[in-house]
Amino acid sequence: MTGFVENNTYLGRPVDFLILKDGSLLVSDDHAGAIYRISYGK
């Protein structure tokens, strides 16, 4: 997981995560007010 800093400026601030039953990962971002779902392909 990358992309939260660009040109020494914070674009996001990941603070917590949750692993789901399907193996994906939820990440909360306090700076952007977003929740990201990260998954993988087989």
PDBQT receptor file of N, H, CA, C and O in Angstrom, charges set to zero:
ATOM      1  N   MET A   1       0.845  -1.153   0.000  1.00  0.00    +0.000 N 
ATOM      2  CA  MET A   1       0.000   0.000   0.000  1.00  0.00    +0.000 C 
ATOM      3  C   MET A   1       0.897   1.224   0.000  1.00  0.00    +0.000 C 
ATOM      4  O   MET A   1       1.696   1.425   0.914  1.00  0.00    +0.000 OA
ATOM      5  N   THR A   2       0.756   2.029  -1.024  1.00  0.00    +0.000 N 
ATOM      6  H   THR A   2       0.107   1.866  -1.767  1.00  0.00    +0.000 HD
ATOM      7  CA  THR A   2       1.571   3.233  -1.148  1.00  0.00    +0.000 C 
ATOM      8  C   THR A   2       0.701   4.400  -1.597  1.00  0.00    +0.000 C 
ATOM      9  O   THR A   2      -0.492   4.237  -1.851  1.00  0.00    +0.000 OA
ATOM     10  N   GLY A   3       1.302   5.563  -1.690  1.00  0.00    +0.000 N 
ATOM     11  H   GLY A   3       2.271   5.696  -1.483  1.00  0.00    +0.000 HD
ATOM     12  CA  GLY A   3       0.615   6.714  -2.254  1.00  0.00    +0.000 C 
ATOM     13  C   GLY A   3       0.053   7.699  -1.248  1.00  0.00    +0.000 C 
ATOM     14  O   GLY A   3      -0.741   8.563  -1.620  1.00  0.00    +0.000 OA
ATOM     15  N   PHE A   4       0.437   7.597   0.011  1.00  0.00    +0.000 N 
ATOM     16  H   PHE A   4       1.082   6.895   0.314  1.00  0.00    +0.000 HD
ATOM     17  CA  PHE A   4      -0.091   8.516   1.011  1.00  0.00    +0.000 C 
ATOM     18  C   PHE A   4       0.770   9.770   1.179  1.00  0.00    +0.000 C 
ATOM     19  O   PHE A   4       0.370  10.710   1.865  1.00  0.00    +0.000 OA
ATOM     20  N   VAL A   5       1.950   9.784   0.555  1.00  0.00    +0.000 N 
ATOM     21  H   VAL A   5       2.276   9.021  -0.002  1.00  0.00    +0.000 HD
ATOM     22  CA  VAL A   5       2.811  10.971   0.591  1.00  0.00    +0.000 C 
ATOM     23  C   VAL A   5       3.271  11.262  -0.825  1.00  0.00    +0.000 C 
ATOM     24  O   VAL A   5       3.766  10.377  -1.524  1.00  0.00    +0.000 OA
ATOM     25  N   GLU A   6       3.103  12.521  -1.246  1.00  0.00    +0.000 N 
ATOM     26  H   GLU A   6       2.702  13.239  -0.679  1.00  0.00    +0.000 HD
ATOM     27  CA  GLU A   6       3.550  12.944  -2.566  1.00  0.00    +0.000 C 
ATOM     28  C   GLU A   6       4.150  14.336  -2.444  1.00  0.00    +0.000 C 
ATOM     29  O   GLU A   6       3.507  15.254  -1.934  1.00  0.00    +0.000 OA
ATOM     30  N   ASN A   7       5.386  14.489  -2.913  1.00  0.00    +0.000 N 
ATOM     31  H   ASN A   7       5.908  13.743  -3.327  1.00  0.00    +0.000 HD
ATOM     32  CA  ASN A   7       6.090  15.777  -2.820  1.00  0.00    +0.000 C 
ATOM     33  C   ASN A   7       6.115  16.304  -1.386  1.00  0.00    +0.000 C 
ATOM     34  O   ASN A   7       5.871  17.486  -1.144  1.00  0.00    +0.000 OA
ATOM     35  N   ASN A   8       6.413  15.411  -0.439  1.00  0.00    +0.000 N 
ATOM     36  H   ASN A   8       6.611  14.451  -0.636  1.00  0.00    +0.000 HD
ATOM     37  CA  ASN A   8       6.465  15.731   0.994  1.00  0.00    +0.000 C 
ATOM     38  C   ASN A   8       5.150  16.284   1.542  1.00  0.00    +0.000 C 
ATOM     39  O   ASN A   8       5.152  16.994   2.547  1.00  0.00    +0.000 OA
ATOM     40  N   THR A   9       4.030  15.969   0.895  1.00  0.00    +0.000 N 
ATOM     41  H   THR A   9       4.028  15.392   0.078  1.00  0.00    +0.000 HD
ATOM     42  CA  THR A   9       2.709  16.362   1.348  1.00  0.00    +0.000 C 
ATOM     43  C   THR A   9       1.887  15.109   1.609  1.00  0.00    +0.000 C 
ATOM     44  O   THR A   9       1.851  14.197   0.783  1.00  0.00    +0.000 OA
ATOM     45  N   TYR A  10       1.229  15.069   2.759  1.00  0.00    +0.000 N 
ATOM     46  H   TYR A  10       1.258  15.809   3.430  1.00  0.00    +0.000 HD
ATOM     47  CA  TYR A  10       0.405  13.914   3.095  1.00  0.00    +0.000 C 
ATOM     48  C   TYR A  10      -0.903  13.957   2.327  1.00  0.00    +0.000 C 
ATOM     49  O   TYR A  10      -1.612  14.963   2.347  1.00  0.00    +0.000 OA
ATOM     50  N   LEU A  11      -1.219  12.863   1.652  1.00  0.00    +0.000 N 
ATOM     51  H   LEU A  11      -0.643  12.046   1.636  1.00  0.00    +0.000 HD
ATOM     52  CA  LEU A  11      -2.473  12.722   0.926  1.00  0.00    +0.000 C 
ATOM     53  C   LEU A  11      -3.463  11.864   1.700  1.00  0.00    +0.000 C 
ATOM     54  O   LEU A  11      -4.652  11.837   1.383  1.00  0.00    +0.000 OA
ATOM     55  N   GLY A  12      -2.975  11.176   2.698  1.00  0.00    +0.000 N 
ATOM     56  H   GLY A  12      -2.009  11.198   2.955  1.00  0.00    +0.000 HD
ATOM     57  CA  GLY A  12      -3.821  10.314   3.506  1.00  0.00    +0.000 C 
ATOM     58  C   GLY A  12      -3.126   9.952   4.796  1.00  0.00    +0.000 C 
ATOM     59  O   GLY A  12      -1.927  10.174   4.960  1.00  0.00    +0.000 OA
ATOM     60  N   ARG A  13      -3.906   9.385   5.718  1.00  0.00    +0.000 N 
ATOM     61  H   ARG A  13      -4.881   9.205   5.585  1.00  0.00    +0.000 HD
ATOM     62  CA  ARG A  13      -3.350   8.950   6.993  1.00  0.00    +0.000 C 
ATOM     63  C   ARG A  13      -4.043   7.661   7.408  1.00  0.00    +0.000 C 
ATOM     64  O   ARG A  13      -5.065   7.697   8.093  1.00  0.00    +0.000 OA
ATOM     65  N   PRO A  14      -3.487   6.513   6.994  1.00  0.00    +0.000 N 
ATOM     66  CA  PRO A  14      -4.093   5.246   7.388  1.00  0.00    +0.000 C 
ATOM     67  C   PRO A  14      -3.937   5.037   8.894  1.00  0.00    +0.000 C 
ATOM     68  O   PRO A  14      -2.845   5.195   9.439  1.00  0.00    +0.000 OA
ATOM     69  N   VAL A  15      -5.036   4.680   9.563  1.00  0.00    +0.000 N 
ATOM     70  H   VAL A  15      -5.924   4.552   9.120  1.00  0.00    +0.000 HD
ATOM     71  CA  VAL A  15      -4.980   4.553  11.020  1.00  0.00    +0.000 C 
ATOM     72  C   VAL A  15      -5.412   3.199  11.558  1.00  0.00    +0.000 C 
ATOM     73  O   VAL A  15      -4.989   2.814  12.649  1.00  0.00    +0.000 OA
ATOM     74  N   ASP A  16      -6.233   2.476  10.833  1.00  0.00    +0.000 N 
ATOM     75  H   ASP A  16      -6.576   2.789   9.947  1.00  0.00    +0.000 HD
ATOM     76  CA  ASP A  16      -6.694   1.186  11.355  1.00  0.00    +0.000 C 
ATOM     77  C   ASP A  16      -6.984   0.257  10.194  1.00  0.00    +0.000 C 
ATOM     78  O   ASP A  16      -7.174   0.702   9.062  1.00  0.00    +0.000 OA
ATOM     79  N   PHE A  17      -7.017  -1.033  10.478  1.00  0.00    +0.000 N 
ATOM     80  H   PHE A  17      -6.863  -1.395  11.398  1.00  0.00    +0.000 HD
ATOM     81  CA  PHE A  17      -7.293  -2.014   9.433  1.00  0.00    +0.000 C 
ATOM     82  C   PHE A  17      -8.105  -3.156   9.992  1.00  0.00    +0.000 C 
ATOM     83  O   PHE A  17      -8.142  -3.389  11.200  1.00  0.00    +0.000 OA
ATOM     84  N   LEU A  18      -8.763  -3.871   9.080  1.00  0.00    +0.000 N 
ATOM     85  H   LEU A  18      -8.734  -3.682   8.098  1.00  0.00    +0.000 HD
ATOM     86  CA  LEU A  18      -9.562  -5.033   9.435  1.00  0.00    +0.000 C 
ATOM     87  C   LEU A  18      -9.397  -6.068   8.336  1.00  0.00    +0.000 C 
ATOM     88  O   LEU A  18      -9.558  -5.757   7.156  1.00  0.00    +0.000 OA
ATOM     89  N   ILE A  19      -9.080  -7.288   8.715  1.00  0.00    +0.000 N 
ATOM     90  H   ILE A  19      -8.949  -7.541   9.674  1.00  0.00    +0.000 HD
ATOM     91  CA  ILE A  19      -8.950  -8.377   7.754  1.00  0.00    +0.000 C 
ATOM     92  C   ILE A  19     -10.310  -9.080   7.649  1.00  0.00    +0.000 C 
ATOM     93  O   ILE A  19     -10.869  -9.520   8.654  1.00  0.00    +0.000 OA
ATOM     94  N   LEU A  20     -10.829  -9.178   6.427  1.00  0.00    +0.000 N 
ATOM     95  H   LEU A  20     -10.375  -8.820   5.611  1.00  0.00    +0.000 HD
ATOM     96  CA  LEU A  20     -12.122  -9.818   6.202  1.00  0.00    +0.000 C 
ATOM     97  C   LEU A  20     -11.957 -11.312   5.948  1.00  0.00    +0.000 C 
ATOM     98  O   LEU A  20     -10.848 -11.787   5.700  1.00  0.00    +0.000 OA
ATOM     99  N   LYS A  21     -13.056 -12.047   6.010  1.00  0.00    +0.000 N 
ATOM    100  H   LYS A  21     -13.957 -11.661   6.211  1.00  0.00    +0.000 HD
ATOM    101  CA  LYS A  21     -13.019 -13.504   5.830  1.00  0.00    +0.000 C 
ATOM    102  C   LYS A  21     -12.499 -13.915   4.461  1.00  0.00    +0.000 C 
ATOM    103  O   LYS A  21     -11.905 -14.984   4.324  1.00  0.00    +0.000 OA
ATOM    104  N   ASP A  22     -12.714 -13.076   3.438  1.00  0.00    +0.000 N 
ATOM    105  H   ASP A  22     -13.197 -12.207   3.549  1.00  0.00    +0.000 HD
ATOM    106  CA  ASP A  22     -12.246 -13.423   2.094  1.00  0.00    +0.000 C 
ATOM    107  C   ASP A  22     -10.763 -13.097   1.880  1.00  0.00    +0.000 C 
ATOM    108  O   ASP A  22     -10.239 -13.281   0.781  1.00  0.00    +0.000 OA
ATOM    109  N   GLY A  23     -10.090 -12.615   2.927  1.00  0.00    +0.000 N 
ATOM    110  H   GLY A  23     -10.515 -12.466   3.819  1.00  0.00    +0.000 HD
ATOM    111  CA  GLY A  23      -8.664 -12.310   2.839  1.00  0.00    +0.000 C 
ATOM    112  C   GLY A  23      -8.357 -10.879   2.439  1.00  0.00    +0.000 C 
ATOM    113  O   GLY A  23      -7.193 -10.479   2.420  1.00  0.00    +0.000 OA
ATOM    114  N   SER A  24      -9.384 -10.097   2.118  1.00  0.00    +0.000 N 
ATOM    115  H   SER A  24     -10.330 -10.422   2.133  1.00  0.00    +0.000 HD
ATOM    116  CA  SER A  24      -9.145  -8.701   1.771  1.00  0.00    +0.000 C 
ATOM    117  C   SER A  24      -8.922  -7.884   3.045  1.00  0.00    +0.000 C 
ATOM    118  O   SER A  24      -9.188  -8.346   4.155  1.00  0.00    +0.000 OA
ATOM    119  N   LEU A  25      -8.435  -6.683   2.860  1.00  0.00    +0.000 N 
ATOM    120  H   LEU A  25      -8.218  -6.308   1.959  1.00  0.00    +0.000 HD
ATOM    121  CA  LEU A  25      -8.052  -5.818   3.969  1.00  0.00    +0.000 C 
ATOM    122  C   LEU A  25      -8.778  -4.488   3.833  1.00  0.00    +0.000 C 
ATOM    123  O   LEU A  25      -8.734  -3.866   2.772  1.00  0.00    +0.000 OA
ATOM    124  N   LEU A  26      -9.448  -4.045   4.898  1.00  0.00    +0.000 N 
ATOM    125  H   LEU A  26      -9.483  -4.551   5.760  1.00  0.00    +0.000 HD
ATOM    126  CA  LEU A  26     -10.050  -2.714   4.924  1.00  0.00    +0.000 C 
ATOM    127  C   LEU A  26      -9.113  -1.801   5.697  1.00  0.00    +0.000 C 
ATOM    128  O   LEU A  26      -8.631  -2.158   6.772  1.00  0.00    +0.000 OA
ATOM    129  N   VAL A  27      -8.859  -0.622   5.145  1.00  0.00    +0.000 N 
ATOM    130  H   VAL A  27      -9.251  -0.332   4.272  1.00  0.00    +0.000 HD
ATOM    131  CA  VAL A  27      -7.969   0.348   5.776  1.00  0.00    +0.000 C 
ATOM    132  C   VAL A  27      -8.711   1.673   5.887  1.00  0.00    +0.000 C 
ATOM    133  O   VAL A  27      -9.212   2.188   4.888  1.00  0.00    +0.000 OA
ATOM    134  N   SER A  28      -8.785   2.228   7.096  1.00  0.00    +0.000 N 
ATOM    135  H   SER A  28      -8.378   1.809   7.908  1.00  0.00    +0.000 HD
ATOM    136  CA  SER A  28      -9.432   3.526   7.269  1.00  0.00    +0.000 C 
ATOM    137  C   SER A  28      -8.404   4.637   7.123  1.00  0.00    +0.000 C 
ATOM    138  O   SER A  28      -7.256   4.496   7.545  1.00  0.00    +0.000 OA
ATOM    139  N   ASP A  29      -8.826   5.740   6.524  1.00  0.00    +0.000 N 
ATOM    140  H   ASP A  29      -9.759   5.855   6.181  1.00  0.00    +0.000 HD
ATOM    141  CA  ASP A  29      -7.966   6.891   6.259  1.00  0.00    +0.000 C 
ATOM    142  C   ASP A  29      -8.616   8.109   6.898  1.00  0.00    +0.000 C 
ATOM    143  O   ASP A  29      -9.622   8.607   6.392  1.00  0.00    +0.000 OA
ATOM    144  N   ASP A  30      -8.055   8.599   8.006  1.00  0.00    +0.000 N 
ATOM    145  H   ASP A  30      -7.238   8.194   8.417  1.00  0.00    +0.000 HD
ATOM    146  CA  ASP A  30      -8.614   9.747   8.708  1.00  0.00    +0.000 C 
ATOM    147  C   ASP A  30      -8.475  11.040   7.922  1.00  0.00    +0.000 C 
ATOM    148  O   ASP A  30      -9.326  11.922   8.035  1.00  0.00    +0.000 OA
ATOM    149  N   HIS A  31      -7.434  11.168   7.141  1.00  0.00    +0.000 N 
ATOM    150  H   HIS A  31      -6.742  10.451   7.050  1.00  0.00    +0.000 HD
ATOM    151  CA  HIS A  31      -7.194  12.401   6.388  1.00  0.00    +0.000 C 
ATOM    152  C   HIS A  31      -8.218  12.584   5.270  1.00  0.00    +0.000 C 
ATOM    153  O   HIS A  31      -8.769  13.672   5.103  1.00  0.00    +0.000 OA
ATOM    154  N   ALA A  32      -8.469  11.539   4.517  1.00  0.00    +0.000 N 
ATOM    155  H   ALA A  32      -8.022  10.655   4.652  1.00  0.00    +0.000 HD
ATOM    156  CA  ALA A  32      -9.397  11.622   3.381  1.00  0.00    +0.000 C 
ATOM    157  C   ALA A  32     -10.831  11.264   3.769  1.00  0.00    +0.000 C 
ATOM    158  O   ALA A  32     -11.752  11.467   2.979  1.00  0.00    +0.000 OA
ATOM    159  N   GLY A  33     -11.026  10.738   4.966  1.00  0.00    +0.000 N 
ATOM    160  H   GLY A  33     -10.278  10.572   5.608  1.00  0.00    +0.000 HD
ATOM    161  CA  GLY A  33     -12.358  10.308   5.377  1.00  0.00    +0.000 C 
ATOM    162  C   GLY A  33     -12.857   9.141   4.543  1.00  0.00    +0.000 C 
ATOM    163  O   GLY A  33     -14.029   9.092   4.170  1.00  0.00    +0.000 OA
ATOM    164  N   ALA A  34     -11.961   8.197   4.250  1.00  0.00    +0.000 N 
ATOM    165  H   ALA A  34     -11.008   8.237   4.553  1.00  0.00    +0.000 HD
ATOM    166  CA  ALA A  34     -12.292   7.089   3.356  1.00  0.00    +0.000 C 
ATOM    167  C   ALA A  34     -11.932   5.754   3.986  1.00  0.00    +0.000 C 
ATOM    168  O   ALA A  34     -11.137   5.679   4.923  1.00  0.00    +0.000 OA
ATOM    169  N   ILE A  35     -12.537   4.705   3.447  1.00  0.00    +0.000 N 
ATOM    170  H   ILE A  35     -13.183   4.767   2.686  1.00  0.00    +0.000 HD
ATOM    171  CA  ILE A  35     -12.161   3.333   3.782  1.00  0.00    +0.000 C 
ATOM    172  C   ILE A  35     -11.802   2.645   2.484  1.00  0.00    +0.000 C 
ATOM    173  O   ILE A  35     -12.596   2.627   1.544  1.00  0.00    +0.000 OA
ATOM    174  N   TYR A  36     -10.596   2.072   2.426  1.00  0.00    +0.000 N 
ATOM    175  H   TYR A  36      -9.950   2.086   3.189  1.00  0.00    +0.000 HD
ATOM    176  CA  TYR A  36     -10.104   1.399   1.230  1.00  0.00    +0.000 C 
ATOM    177  C   TYR A  36     -10.155  -0.111   1.436  1.00  0.00    +0.000 C 
ATOM    178  O   TYR A  36      -9.844  -0.616   2.515  1.00  0.00    +0.000 OA
ATOM    179  N   ARG A  37     -10.550  -0.818   0.390  1.00  0.00    +0.000 N 
ATOM    180  H   ARG A  37     -10.803  -0.408  -0.487  1.00  0.00    +0.000 HD
ATOM    181  CA  ARG A  37     -10.547  -2.279   0.410  1.00  0.00    +0.000 C 
ATOM    182  C   ARG A  37      -9.423  -2.761  -0.499  1.00  0.00    +0.000 C 
ATOM    183  O   ARG A  37      -9.377  -2.432  -1.684  1.00  0.00    +0.000 OA
ATOM    184  N   ILE A  38      -8.531  -3.535   0.073  1.00  0.00    +0.000 N 
ATOM    185  H   ILE A  38      -8.569  -3.802   1.036  1.00  0.00    +0.000 HD
ATOM    186  CA  ILE A  38      -7.392  -4.074  -0.685  1.00  0.00    +0.000 C 
ATOM    187  C   ILE A  38      -7.603  -5.572  -0.819  1.00  0.00    +0.000 C 
ATOM    188  O   ILE A  38      -7.815  -6.269   0.173  1.00  0.00    +0.000 OA
ATOM    189  N   SER A  39      -7.544  -6.066  -2.059  1.00  0.00    +0.000 N 
ATOM    190  H   SER A  39      -7.372  -5.499  -2.865  1.00  0.00    +0.000 HD
ATOM    191  CA  SER A  39      -7.703  -7.488  -2.298  1.00  0.00    +0.000 C 
ATOM    192  C   SER A  39      -6.638  -7.947  -3.274  1.00  0.00    +0.000 C 
ATOM    193  O   SER A  39      -5.893  -7.133  -3.820  1.00  0.00    +0.000 OA
ATOM    194  N   TYR A  40      -6.569  -9.238  -3.491  1.00  0.00    +0.000 N 
ATOM    195  H   TYR A  40      -7.175  -9.899  -3.048  1.00  0.00    +0.000 HD
ATOM    196  CA  TYR A  40      -5.562  -9.792  -4.393  1.00  0.00    +0.000 C 
ATOM    197  C   TYR A  40      -6.251 -10.685  -5.408  1.00  0.00    +0.000 C 
ATOM    198  O   TYR A  40      -7.305 -11.261  -5.142  1.00  0.00    +0.000 OA
ATOM    199  N   GLY A  41      -5.638 -10.787  -6.569  1.00  0.00    +0.000 N 
ATOM    200  H   GLY A  41      -4.781 -10.319  -6.785  1.00  0.00    +0.000 HD
ATOM    201  CA  GLY A  41      -6.150 -11.679  -7.601  1.00  0.00    +0.000 C 
ATOM    202  C   GLY A  41      -5.405 -12.996  -7.584  1.00  0.00    +0.000 C 
ATOM    203  O   GLY A  41      -4.255 -13.068  -7.151  1.00  0.00    +0.000 OA
ATOM    204  N   LYS A  42      -6.062 -14.025  -8.055  1.00  0.00    +0.000 N 
ATOM    205  H   LYS A  42      -6.996 -13.966  -8.408  1.00  0.00    +0.000 HD
ATOM    206  CA  LYS A  42      -5.435 -15.346  -8.064  1.00  0.00    +0.000 C 
ATOM    207  C   LYS A  42      -4.926 -15.669  -9.439  1.00  0.00    +0.000 C 
ATOM    208  O   LYS A  42      -4.363 -16.743  -9.653  1.00  0.00    +0.000 OA
TER     209      LYS A  42
